[in-house]
Amino acid sequence: MPAVTAIYNKISTTSAITALLNTYVYTTGSAPAPAVFTSFEIPQDLTGPYIILNVPSSSAGGNSEDRGHISGLSLVDIVVYDEKARSSKSLRATAQLIWETIHRATMEVTGYEVWVLATPPAQLSDPDGFPGYVVSCNATIRALDEGEGS
């Protein structure tokens, strides 16, 4: 999914955001990387704060495979969680920074250009008491003509 990949790349390479996240060793022997996941199946030993990119089941998908045309709309939720015992002030600031970074961003990912409009952070109510915020994104995806883009 070009939208998820573009948003993941933008978040995980923005040092102001990654400095606020915990890190995680994704594979044995690899260096710790920012805790940004593209699945709700997160490791049991993970501690917050961390980010999950989620595609709601109502996401529109796409409407054209033609190069150089709009290829679809995609919905992506950026969810940031932290530990129960911590103040949510820092988490709110992280969610705000995510919104400021992603809202109205234009990004490229192999073969596509992605434009994102995002809602301001909204507080989540987690049944287990973990503090969280969500930034919901509407991403427009345009397939690039061959040779177009960087």
N, C-alpha and C positions, 0 to 999 in steps of 0.2 A: 504494500500500500504506500504510494508515494507521499501521502499526507503524513502518515505516522513516521515514516523514515525522515522526512524533512523536519518535522517538529522534534523528533528524537535528536537529530544531528544539531539542530539549533540549540536546544536545551543543554545537551551534554558537552557542547563546546563553548558555552557562555560561562566564563570563569566566575562571574559575579553570582551565578546561580549554583554552579557546582561547589563553590566554596561553602555554601550553606547546607549542602547535602552530606549524608554519610557516604562512605565508600563501601564497595563490595568486591570481593575476589570472585569473578564469574567462573573461571576455570582454574584448576590446580596449576600452580606455577606462574599464573599471570599476575600482573601488578593490579593493585586495587584501582577501581574505576568508580566514577560517580554512580550512585544508586538510582539509576533510571531504568525502568523496566517497561516492556511492551506487552506484558501479560499479567493477568491478575494472579497467576501462579507464582508467588514470590517465595524465596527461600525462607525456611523456618528460623534460621539464625540471623536474619536481617533485623537491624535496628534502625530507627528513624533518625533524622528525616529522610524520606525517599519519595520518588515519583513513579507513578504508574500511568502509562498512556493507554487509554481504553477507547475502543471504537464501539459506540452504542449499536445495538442490533438494528436500529432504525436508520442507520447511515445510508444515504442514497446510492452510494457506489459510483456509477459512471453512466454516461449516456453517449459516448462516441469514442471510437478507437482511432479516428483520423488524426494524423500528425498535424500540428499547427492549430488545432481546434480545442475548445473547452472539452475536456474528457470527463468531467464530472464534479460532483460535490461530495465532500466527505465530512463526517462529523467525528471529531476526536476530543475526548475529555482528558485533560491533564489533571491528575489527582495527586495531591501531595499530602502525605501522612507523617505524623511524628509519634513519639512515645506518650503514653497516658500521663506520666508524672511531670511532663515539661510544660512550661508556659506556652500558650498558643500565640504570644506576641511575635516571636521569631518566625513561626510557621506562617502567620498572616503576612509578614514582610516578604517571606520567600514566595508565597502565592502572588503577591502584588508584583514582585520582580518578574516572575514568570509571565504574568499578563502584560507587563510593559514591554517585555522582550518579544512576545509572540504576536500581540495585537497589531494588525496592519503590516505584518512581516511578509516579505516576498523571498522565497527560498527556491533553490534548484536542487533537484536530486536526479540522478541519471535519467535523462530523457523527458523530464517533466519540470514545469515551473509551478510552484504552489503558493497561493496567496491565502493568508489567514486573517480572519476577523474573529476576535475572541470576546467573551463576556468577562466582566470583572470577576474576581474570585468570590465564590459563594461557600459559606461554611457547610460542611457535611455533618450529618448526625450518624455516627457509627454506633451500632448496637453494643459493641464491646468497649466503647468509651475512648477510642483512639481519636485524637483531634485530626481533622482533615479539612482541606479546601479543594474545590474543583474550579478549573478554568475551562469552560466549554468553547470549542473552536468550530467554526465553519470554514472549511478549506475548499478553495476552488482550484482544480487541477487542470493544467493545460499541457497537452502532449506537445513537445517541441519538434519542430521540423528537424530533419537530419542536418547536422552541422550548426544548428542554432544553439546558443547557450555557451557556458564556459567549460 
